[in-house]
Amino acid sequence: MKTEINIVMSKISVVMLLVLLSSCLNNKKGEKIIEINKPVFNVSNMKSQVFTTAHHTNLKLSLTDALQFNEFEQPKETDASIIVDESKQFQTLVGIGAALTDASAETFYKLPKENQERFMEAYFNVDKGIGYSLARTHINSCDFSSESYTYVDEGDTELKTFNIEHDRKYRIPFTKKAIEAAGGKLTMFASPWSPPAFMKTNNNMLQGGKLKPEFYQPWANYYAKFIKAYEAEGIPIWGLTIQNEPMAVQRWESCIYTAEEERDFLKNYLGPTLKKEGLGDKNIIVWDHNRDLLFQRASTILNDPEAAKYVWGIGFHWYEDWKDGIPMFNNVRAVNEAYPDKNLIFTEGTNENYNLERIVNEDPKLAERYGKSMINDFNNGTVAWTDWNILLDETGGPNHVGNFCFSPVHGNTQTGALTFTNSYYYMGHFSKFIRPGAKRIISVSSSNDLITTGFENNDGSVIIVVMNQSDKEISYSITMQSKTAQLKALPHSIQTIVLTNS
């Protein structure tokens, strides 16, 4: 009897082990968390490179160090240490990039040809630049256009006059150059700021207003026409957001949707229309506004199965910190935990209120806002990250309502010069080394001054990003595979550690 019990218990143990292994292999998104049979490399034999950007130095994505992993050293509580575990894997990166706006395109074509070429290489070439792989464009005008415009004549309810002739002057050729510079492939999504004035309750593209119910179907048709028109120009559209900032009444192009209105427009009009027009493979992104109301909007839409079936992901911006200066990263995590089968994408962020002195003086807050957001957003499940204007002029424009902002790169339309700010280099610490298809891994810091994230690329290279937000130099350790290496982070700096099989 005892033998039989032992046999039964052994069989149960085997079954439980198989169930456990199965649960370890996949999370709720169907992505691998632990790869049991993954070949294990020896970190001690890996080639290492450390790239650094530091404020008030000449270090700009500069190769500064190499790591030497030695025997494990137990970090003390008083030490700054980073623990990396590449066996725990999470979301897959879609891409990192920026918006190709009218303002960016107009500024680009006012620069001399040599700086146009330099700009494209700097942003989109992986080897010589920072390898952007993601881009956003806009449907109709936005604030970063020189004027308000649409693609139809005012009052054309049947959209018979629809054409994108306006965009052929600057934005379309600019976008084509970006695609070419990126090696012929750029993941592109589009966002509207406002429908034509006649479709809105306030009869104005600016100052908010809502989409009139009788124009829900014509407006859904408008998206399809835009996608087909751009793709006819050789610009593939990977996805779209329903509305930029649908809760903000702006002095520029804007349109208000409650969560219920966005849900119903999606499930009754936009989703079915795209499917009917043969565009059902386009990735639809909801919300496209700040982190503060991210969960409320996501839950309202995604708790409706008929709406949720059309949703690829939830987009968000970083401007919620106007309230108290504190970004609400926990709301990103909450959506990721509640809806793990949907994707999170950062769709816009910029430093507001352009001031040249802050660039000249290398105000760390400008670049560190990027680093802090990217690290925290990725650690909370975000799969793609999009800066706002990829290029602006020497005034922080053009912008037809005077909403001048910073950009990582500014082009002086008077002198033709390009200025690469530290924000460009900070973003490059991610986009250059963490490539589409990479899986996020565990990288955890014991110090509040050092924040970190990590990824493993498809080629097996491991990327660890570490940002020092403090005014002091910090010595810290990195432990991986029970081996420890020592490193230093300069004040207000960011480092990317690249580990590759030698």
N, C-alpha and C positions, 0 to 999 in steps of 0.2 A: 504493500500500500504506500509506504514511504517513497519507494522508487517511482511509482506512478505519479505521485504528487510532485516529485522533483522534475519529472519529465514534463508534466503539464506547466509547472512554473517556468521551466526553461523555455517552452514554446511561447508562453505569454511574454516573457522577457524579450525574446527575439522580435515578436510583433510590436511591443512597445518601443523597442529600439528603432525599428523601421519607421514607425510613426513619428518618433522624435526626429530622426534624420530628415524625414520628409518635411516636417514643419520647419526645421532649420534651413532647409534649402530654399524655401520660398516665403516671402512675406505676402501681405494681402494684395500687393500690386503685382504679384507674380514674379517679382525680381528676386534674384539670389541675395541672401544675406550672408550665408556661410557656404563657401565652396569646398566641400569635403575632399574632392579628388583633385583639387587645383594643385599644379606643380609648385612646390615650395622652393623659392630661391633663397640663397644665403646672403643676408644683407651685408655681411662682412666682405663679400667679394664683389659687391655692386659698385659701379662707378658713381661718384657723387659730384654734384655741382651746386653751388649756392649763389643765387643771384640776388642783388640787393638794390633797393632804392631808398635813399635817406634824405630827409629834408636838410637844407643848408649844407649840402655836400655835392660833389660831382658824380655821385653814384646814382645812376639812372638805369635800372635793369642791368647792372654791371655784375660780371662774374667776380666774386670776391673770396670764396672759400671752397674747400672740399671737406667732407666729413670723414672722420676715421672712427669706425665703430669698434669698440673694444669690449671687454667683459662687462657684464651688467653691473651697474652701480645703483644701489637703492637710493632714490631721491629723498632728501630730508624735507620736512614740512616748511623749512625756511628757504628751500631751493625753488627756483623756477624750472619746471620740467614739462616736457611734452611726451605723451605716450601715444604711439601709433600702432594700430592693429589692422593690417591690410586684409585679414581674413574675414572681417565684418564688412560687408558691402551693401550699399543702399541704392539710391536712385541713380539713373543714368542721365548724364549731361546731354542736353539737346544742343546748346550753343551759348555763346557770349557775344554781344555786339552792341549796336546802337541804332538810333533812328536816322534815316536818310530823308531829312525834311526839305521843304522848299528853301528855307534859310541856309541850310548846309549846301545845297546845290548851287544857289545863287552866289554864295561866298566862294565856293570852289572855282566857279568859272570867271571870277574876278582876279584869280591868282595867276602868276606866270606859269607856263606849261611845265617847267622843271619842278616847281613846287606842287603842282597838281599831281605829277608822277610820284614825287616824294611822299605826298599825303596818302595816296592809294597804297603804296608799298608799306608805309609805316603802319597802317591800320590792318591791311588784309593779307599781307605776306607773312607766312608762319616763320620763316627763317630770318628774314630781314626786318620784320615788323612784329606785331602782336597778334596776328592771325584771327581777326574777327570772323565768326562763322554764322552770325545771326543779325538780322536787320528788320527794322520796322519802317513802314511808310504810312501815309495818311490818305484817306478818302475825302475829297474836297479839301478846302483850306483849313488851316489851323492858325493859332496865334503866330507861329513861326513861319508865316507866309507874308509876302509884301502887300497882300490884299485879300479880301474875302472873295471866294469864287466857288462855283459848283460845276458839274459836268452837263447840266441841262439848262435850257432857257427857263426863266422864272414863269411858273404856271403850267409847265409841261407835265401834266399828271400822268401821261402815258409814256414818258421818257423817250419820245421819238427823236429828240435832239441830242441824246446822250453822246458825248465824245470826250476824250481826254487830251484834246489839243493843247490845253494849257500846260500840261505836264511835259510835253515834248520839248519845250524850250530848255529847261534845266533839269528837272527831277528825273525824267526817264533816262536821258543819256548819262547822268551822274550815277544812277543806279546800275546801269549796264556796265559802266567802268568798274564799279565796286564788285560786281559779280565776276567780271574778268580778272580783277586783281586777286580775288579770293580763290582763284583756280577754277572758275566756271560754276561754282555751286555756293549759294548763299541762302540760308533758310530765312524766308521773308514772310512777315505777317503785316496786315493792314488794319488801320483803325480809323473810324470816322469821328470827327469832332462835332459835326452838326449836319443834319439833313438840309436841303434847300429851304429857304425861308417860308415858301408857300405851304410846306408840309407841316409847319410848326404852329403851336397855339399862340405864340407871340409874334408870328410873321417876321421873324428876325433870326439870322444865323447866330447872332451874338446874344448874350444876356440870358442864357438858359432857355426856358420854354420847353414844351413837350411835343412829341410826335403825335399828330392828330390821328385818332383811330382809323379814319378813312384812308390814311396813307400808310398803314402798316404793310400792306401788300406791295404797293409801289416802292416803298423804301427797301423791302426785302429784295425786290427785283434789282434795285440799284446796286447792292453788293455783288450780285451775280454778274451784272454788266461790267462793273469795275474789274473784277477778277479776270473775266474773259478778255477785256480790253488790254490789261497789263500782260497777260500771258501771250496775247497775240503780238506784243512788242518784244517777247523773249524774256519776260520777267516772271518766273513761276511764283505763285502765291501759295505758301505752305499753310497759312492760317489767317484768322482774323479775330479781332475783338469786336463785340457788339457796339460798344460806345465808350469813348474816352471819358473818364471821370463823370459817370452818370449821376452823381449826387452834388455836383458843383455848378452853381450859377456863376459863370465867369463873364468878365467884360469882353472876352473873345468868344470864338465859336464854342458852343456848348449846348447840351440837350439833356434833360432830366428824365430818368427812369427810376421808379421805385423798384425794389427787388421783385415784386409780383409782376410789374409791367415788363421788366426785362425777361423774366421767366416766360410769360405768356407770349411775348413777341418772338422769343426763340422757338418755343415748341409749336406754335400755331402758324408762324410765318417764315422766319429766317431758316430754321432747320429744314422744314419740308421743301422750301423753295430751292435751297442749294442742292438738295437731293434730286429734285425734279430736273434741275438744270445740269445734272451730271457733275456736280461739284460736292457731292456728299463726302469726299475724302478730305475736304479742307478742315483744318483743326479749329474749332470754335472755342474762343476764350471768353469767359464772362467776367464781370466786375470791372477790371481795368481801372481801379482807383486805389485808395490808400489802405494800409494794413488795419486801420482802426475798425472799420466795418466789414472787413474781409470775411469773417466767419458768418455774420448775419446774412450777407448776400449769398455766400456759398450754400448755406444750409437751406435758404428759401428756394433756391433753384435746384439744388441737387437732391433735395428730399422729394422732388416731383419726378417720378421715373420717366414720364414722357418728355420732360425738359432735359433731364440728366443724360438721356441717351445721345443727345446731340453735343454734349460738352466734352471737350478734350481736357480743358484745364481752367484754372482760375488765375487771372492776372492781378497784379497789385503794384502800387507806387510807394514812395517813401515819405510823402509830405505830411503824414499824420503828426510828425514831431513839432509842427508849429504850435501845438498846445502847451507842451512843457519841455521840449527839446529831447524827448526820450522816444526812440523808435520802438514800435510794438511788435517785436519779433515773435513773441509767444503766440500771437494770433496766427502767424504762418504755421507754426507747429500744430496748433489746434486743428486747423483745416487739414493738414497732412494726416493727423491721427484719425480724424473723423471720416475723411473721404480718401483713403489710401489708393483707391483705384483711379483717382483723378490727378492731374499734374498741376504743379504750382510754377508760375512764370512771373518773374519781375519784368514789368512792361515799360516802366519809365521812372527815371530819377535824374534830377539835375540840381546843382547849387544855384539858388536864386539870387537876384539883386546883384548884377554884375558890377564889379569894382576892380579895376586894374591893379590897384595897390595890393590887394590880397594875393594876386598872382606874383607880382614882383617880390613881395615879402615872403612868398612860399608859406602862406597860412596853412598849417597842417590839417586844419579842420576840413578843408576842401577835399583833399585826397583821401583822408582817413574816413570820411563819410562813405566813400566808395568801398574801401577795404572792410570797414565794420559791417556794412550792409551785405556785401557779397559773402563774407565768412558766415555771418549768422543766417542769412537766407539759405545758403547751401546746407548748412548744418541742420536746418529745419525742414529740408526736403525739396527745396526749389530745384527745378531741372533746367532752367534757362534764365539768363539775366541780361536785360537790355537797358543801356544808357539812353538818355534823351539825345539831343542834337549831337551828331558826330563831329560837327564843325560849325563855328559861328565866327562872325567878323569881329573887328576891334572894338565894337560897341556892345557886344553880347547879343547881336541881332543878325539879320533884320527881323523885326517883329512889328506887325502893323498896329499893335495896341501898346507898344512901349514896355512889354514884359521882358526886359533884357536879362539874360542869364549867363552863367558860365558854361563853358564846354571844355572837355579835356584838351582840345586843340583849337586855337584861334588863328584865323587868317587875317592879316592886315590888308584890307582892300586898297589902301593908299600906297603902301610900300611893297606889297606882295610877299611880306615875310610870314612865316609860320611860327607859332609859339606852342611848344609841347609842354603842357603843365604836368605837375606831379600826378594829377588825376589820371592822365593818359598812362603813365608808367605803372601806377597802382593797379589799374584795370589789366594792364599787360601781364602783371604777375600771375593772373589767373588765365586769361584768354590765350596767351602764347604757349602755355605748358599743359593746361587741362583741356583736352581736345574732345570734340563730340564723340559720344559713346563711352566716355570715361565713367567709372563707377565711384561714387563717394565711399570713402573708408573712414575709419575712426581715427581722429587726431584730436587729442584732449590736452588742454593746458591746466597746470596747477596755479597759474598766476593770472589775476585779472588784468594785468598790464599787457600780457601776451595773449592774443587770440589767434586761433588756428583752425584750418580745415585741411582735409586731405582727399586725394583721388588716386585711383589707379587707371591708367590709360589702357586701351586695347592692346598696345604693344608690350604691356607688362611694366612700363615705367611707373614709378610711384612719385606723386607730387605732393609736397607738404608746404602750405603757405602759412607764414607766421608774421603777425603784425605787432610791433611794439608801439603802444599808444602813449607811452610815458615820456617824460623829459630826461630820463636817465638811460644809460647803457645797461643792458641786462645780459648777464651770463646765464645760459640755460642748457639743459641737457635734452637730448632726444633719445628715447628708448624704443626699440623696435626689435622684435624677435629675440628678446632677452639679451640684446646688445645695446650699449650706450655710447653716444657721441656727444661732444661738447661744442657749443657754439656761442656767439655773442650777437646781440641785436642792438644796433645803434639807436639813439633816441629818435622817436618819430620816424620809424623805418618800417619797411616791409621786405620780407625775404621769401624766395621760393627755393625750396630744396628739391632737386631733381635726382632721383635714384634710378639708374638703368643697369641692366645686365651687362657686364663687361665682356 
